[in-house]
Amino acid sequence: MDNDHISLSLELDISGESLTGHARNGTGAARSFAGWLGLLGAIDALVAEKGGRASDDQDQSDGHPVDPTGEDHA
């Protein structure tokens, strides 16, 4: 089994209990997110992108994680 190493860069905006920001893996566009679950989704999508496979919850049209509430965080 080969081990891959991925470096991620995070920009976090914390206001009270609210968390928003952007995550990057250094090779593609930044992933915007809102909330802790959004951060996990962004990380999951970046890891999947770097590994050459699409994440199950990734919107294939624009590459952003799909928010189950339907809100656009791009």
N, C-alpha and C positions, 0 to 999 in steps of 0.2 A: 504494500500500500504506500503510495506517494503522499507526502505531507506538503500541502500548499500553505503559504503564509500570505496573509492579506493585511495590509495596513489601512486603517480607516481614519478619516479626519472628521471631527464633529464640531459644529457651531451650535451652541445651546443658548437659547434665550429663555431665562427663567423669570417669571413674573408671578409672585405669590405661589400658588400651587399649579400654575400653568406652565407647560413646557412646550416649546416649539423650536425648530431649527432646521439645519441641513446636514446631511451626511454625504461623504465622498469616499470613493475608493482609489482615487488618483488617476483613473483611466476614463471615466465616463462623466456624465452630467451629475450634478448634485441631486440628492433625493431630499425633498422637503418633507417634514413630518410635523405632526401635532400630537402631543401626549406621549406617555410611556409606551403604549402599544404601537403608536405610529413610529416611534424610534425603533422598536424591535422589528417592525415590518420593513423599515428602510434598511436596516442592517441585513435582514434576511434577503432582501432584493439585491443588495450590493454583493453579498457573498455569492448568491446564485449567478449574478451577472459575471462576476470575475471567474467563476467556475465554468462558464459557458453554457449554463442551463437557466431556463426561465423559472422564476418562482411561481408557485401555484396561484398566489393571490396578487400577481403583478398584472397590471393592465398593459396588454401588448401594444396598444395604440400609441401611448406616450411614455411607457417605461416607468411610470410612477406606481407605487403600491395602491391598491384599491382600498378606499376607506369604506367600511361596512355601513357607515351612516350616509354615504352618498355625497359627502362634502368634498370639494376639490381643494386640496392643500398644495397644489403645484405652484 
